[in-house]
Amino acid sequence: MKKLKASTLIEAVVYLALFGAVFLMVMQFAFAIGGSNDKTNSNNEIQRNMIFLNEHFTGTFSVSESIDDTNSLFNIPDGILRFNTASGYLEYKLVQGNLVIEDGTSSIVLTDPKFSVNSFLVEPVLGNDASVVGSKITMEIYSSNTRTTRTLHSSYLLD
């Protein structure tokens, strides 16, 4: 008679425990990757928003005639940057954590609603005749999803 080989109950429990441990490691890895992807996506969104704002500032500086240093607020965290244009004025300012541009008749929110702007610091760049010919802008954008803050530092000159 042949002797049949079979797994014992102890072997089955050991196999299940090993399988459970491997499964737990795989699941922890999957959750870690998912969290990392969420943070990366949020950082990419902040970066895209900062690129958009940089392009918007560049466009405004290129079409503006001058910076209105009387109505602009320089060197404070909630600064205001006002431009004189051929059709009136354009003004950047913070409103309830959003960067807004106004032209006297309407206002447009420039920042993504998923983010808030913590500060909008505008520093004047003076020309030889002490007039404001540009500005250095430092802006802090915060993402509540990932609790990360990014800072935009850039300088612009009138054309």
Secondary structure as GFF3:
##gff-version 3
##sequence-region A 1 159
A	DSSP	alpha_helix	9	63	.	.	.	ID=ss1
A	DSSP	beta_strand	66	67	.	.	.	ID=ss2
A	DSSP	beta_strand	80	85	.	.	.	ID=ss3
A	DSSP	beta_strand	88	95	.	.	.	ID=ss4
A	DSSP	beta_strand	98	102	.	.	.	ID=ss5
A	DSSP	beta_strand	107	109	.	.	.	ID=ss6
A	DSSP	beta_strand	115	126	.	.	.	ID=ss7
A	DSSP	beta_strand	132	143	.	.	.	ID=ss8
A	DSSP	beta_strand	148	157	.	.	.	ID=ss9
###
